[in-house]
């Protein structure tokens, strides 16, 4: 009986930090079977605004950390999600680091039936919404090699997506931006990556710089049904203005060349802006996020961004300006891994969204 009481007490301590006795998952994550049992709402406006996702996150310290430099842990995530507009998705993701051989890798796969709205501006009518159901499966991954002992990495990436698409709107004639072959198509896209990473943490950085430049190809020779290329540049800068104030800046450019399907056009990625709401041949985004740590555990954030989606035969000056702004809270859920988690609310030109954030809102690729 005493042993049982001791074990229960020990289990409770696993979820408390030894420094401040606050709720913390660091020690639990360090155990072989430990994970963060995320059951979170899906708040993406494009997916109905509400839903639920079960996403257990397994984060394990690297067994062979590099001396005198930050070594990211290995991360494995599973996903099962369902949303209010009857979309569902299942999948998995793995991000690993092998310091001994100086390389890192990612791998992901998934299957889903997703209902998404796309917007186009039509003559006389103006902006109109078109809904589609995507029954898709995808897999992909990357492998990057560190350049000697620097913060540079170079490597390769691959993405495969098989889509079966059904319009959910009535029509006599297909809209001009949709082609017959889009209804059943394959994207098979190899690419090259050059990356620089000098952040103090991959989850919620306090300082440092990150940049990723990647170029992807699609053609009949790659197994794709389309011929187009993508050049994407992402830059993130974090500055510790004071011990409590962290200032972050993000620049994101996505440029496309060739003849891609409508659903693969670059889209503006900002909180408060639904997925695929603003698409173009090229998109450019600038965003800033300011975080203030009121205590060691609790923080507040304020953010804002500007973007443009440049459509075909449109120049940068004439493209509409897209804006986004919002605020949120963060809690240091795993101190030893520097993982913060919280809630953001955001507004844009025509939309509102709220988001559960794990780590950083800018962790789409990195």
Buried (B, 14 or more C-beta within 10 A) or exposed (E): EEEEEEEEEEEEEBEBBEEEEBEBBBBBBBEEEBBBEBEBBBBBBBBBBBBEBBBBBBBBBBEEBBEEEBEBBBBBBBBEBBBEBEBBBBBEBBBBBBBEEBBBBBBBBBBBBBBBBBBBEEEEEEEEEBEBBBBBBBBBBBBBBBBEEEBBBEBBBBBBBBBEBEBEEEEEEEBEBBEEEBBEBBBBBBBEBBBBBBBEBBBBBBBBBBBBBBBBBBBEEBEBBBBBBBBBBBBBBBEBEEEEEBBBBBBBBBBBEEEBBBBBBBBBBBBBBBBBBBBBBBBBBBBBBBBBBEEEBBBBBBBBBBBBBBBEEBEEEEBBEBBBBBBBBBBBBBBBBBBBBBBBBBBBEEBEBBBBBBBBBBEEBB
